[in-house]
Amino acid sequence: MTTPALLPLSGRRIPTLSPGASSFPHHRATLRLSEKFILLLILSAFITLCFGAFFFLPDSSKHKRFDLGLEDVLIPHIESGKEGPGQRAVLARGWRTRPDGDTEEEESLRDKIRADHERALQEAKQKLRKSKKALLHEIQTEKARVAQELKKKDVPRSLPPVPMPKLVGVNDGDPGEPDVKEKRDKIREMMKHAWDSYRQYGWGHNELKPIAKKGHSTNIFGNSQMGATIVDALDTLYIMGLHDEFKDGQEWIEQNLDFSVNAEVSVFEVNIRFIGGLLAAYYLSGQEVFKAKAVQLAEKLLPAFNTPTGIPWAMVNLKSGVGRNWGWASAGSSILAEFGTLHMEFVHLTYLTGNPAYYQKVMHIRKLLAKMDRPNGLYPNYLNPRTGRWGQHHTSVGGLGDSFYEYLLKAWLMSDRTDAEARKTYDDAIEAIERHLIRKSNGGLTFIGEWKNGHLERKMGHLTCFAGGMFALGADGSPGDKAGHYLQLGAEIAHTCHESYDRTVLKLGPEAFKFDSGLEAVAVRQNEKYYILRPEVIETYWYMWRFTHDPKYRQWGWEAAQAIDKYCRVGGGFSGVKDVYSSNPTYDDVQQSFFLAETLKYLYLLFSSDELLPLESWVFNTEAHPLPVLRLANATMPGSQAKR
């Protein structure tokens, strides 16, 4: 296995296994070893019992000497009426001597030991007489019994009934125009190809290798088959009207999705993909199983917050609750975009369960950050959960930082615009970003650089392209008369990111691109030229379309959809490509779960009417899972103070 790379997935840079590396143990081989081990244990127990007969059974001669000593000491004193200290206690316990010097208690103890020893010998003999097949059957039966008991322990408690938020626009969205409907139908067909391929070749695995036609996983999911693609894709299937496929996914979740596994997972990734995906599926379909599973998983994540500061670890073991941070993070720090991207899901968990713990955890993070000094008003990407101090002073609106800012804005929107504290924190952060990170290139392209130790790096990542949509989404409600300014800033970022696509051979954007030495919106390093089916540029196109209805955004989205279908589609699904500047690119052979959750969903929404999931009623988490706005009438959070 190669050294873990900092490969961005669903909005964050995190270490992943190299392409093609397997995350799963060879279960069959492991089973054979465990069976041999158990047989050896049975044999060793038998031998131990035999030796125990010689070494540990009581020696009658020694006991007789001890008994004589008792008689010599106790009886004369009792007969003389002189009871020494503690003698009443000895008599009270029922000690009576026998003529042969043995006590009744000792005799009873010896009889019990002999009987237990004889029974153990007989059981061992019976075991050894059994065939290997019978022994294996017993082992399997016992394993199944233990597994069933563990599952019973993990059954979530019944949840209190709560009023369902008013749900608007959960299906249809017919755009009306025949040519737009044709494009939307094509996106739906691409989704069906991606899902059917996964269903055939990777069912139950986290992701798919569409060329090798087998399952795939990375270290963000631990070593378990948690069906990440199934959970991530559910709401996309639902809004596209693919109800048979949705039902297949629901049945797998009911029968197979199990969080009582010994797996170390990314708190951030399972929150945005699994909890976000399950909550969205629950709100859209009303099926209780999704809510129950979301809560069951959330309870497994809570131990990650057991740190001196309350800032959660990046990873947690679902079975043991032990947490730790990524080895590559600055000075053992937690990542801003990870611990800052929990608010939406955790607020909904408190709303649905009545358990204030989820809300309190995320509000504690907000309060802690509010007290801290920020260099130049910027939030560094690293924070040590033990000391509460910033790590390396690196600020980014792309990987490591992005969705922290997104969730400040969306916390305000999801609260029906009552969480004034979240809105103020967002506005202050964006003001500092504009002052220090946003620049115009010599060619007139607006870009967002990265701040590293007092220096601006003139490089922008594909992940940063989501910010165009964020600026547009947050325009209404901006302080002063800045609404028009932020809508224009969103349009400029959308234009820059479109240029990064348009300046490649494949018309697909690279992972990162520079604005330096005469190069603009072009990747320089080979390891920045790949495209892994990312959604951020298309996400911004969709938001800009919703707020402006400028037809160029649908045109740009259609260009991207055609390029994906032409260069990323393979027989077994869709694959990322390693070089967008090559006319004959090689594949990375991974169909990411976020391709179904985000990329195809945003494309479908781009060619749908605004009545499908209207932004007044729904807020999308950073994995594009729609969660309803919680109106004040039915969304009072423990300890919250709503402010208009």
Buried (B, 14 or more C-beta within 10 A) or exposed (E): EEEBBBBBBBBBBBBBBEBEBEBEEEEEEEBEEEBEEBBEEBEEEBEEBEEEBEEEEEEEEEBEEEBEEBEEEBEEEEEEEEEEEEBEEEEEEEBEBEEEBBBEEBEEEBEEBEEEBEEBBEBBEEBEEEEEEEBBEBBEEEBEEEEEEEEEEBEBEEBEEEEEBEBBBBEEBEBEEEEBBEBBEBBBEBBBBBBEBBBEBBBBBBBBBBBBBBBBBBBBBBBBBBBBBBBBBBBBBBBBEBEEBBEBBBEBBEEEBBBBBEBBBBBBBBBBBBBBBBBBBBBBBEBEBBBBBBBBBBBBBBBBBBBEBBBBBBBBBBBEEEBEBBEEBBBBBBBBBBBBBBBBBBBBBBBBBEBBBBBBBBBBBBEBBEEEEBBEBBBBBBBBBBBBEBBBBBBBBBBBBBBBBBBBBBBBBBBBBBBBBBBBBBBBBBEBBBEBBBBEBEEEBBBBBBBBEEEBBBBBBBBBBBBBBBBBBBBEBBEEEBBEBBBBBBBBBBBBBBBBBEBBEBBBBBBBBBBBEEBBBBBBEEEBBBBBBBBBBBBBBBBBBBBBEBEBBBEBBBBBBEBBBEBBBBEBBBBBBBBBBEEEBEBBBBBBBBBBBBBBBBBBBBBBBBEBBEBEBBBBBBBBBBBBBBBEEEBEBEEBEBEE
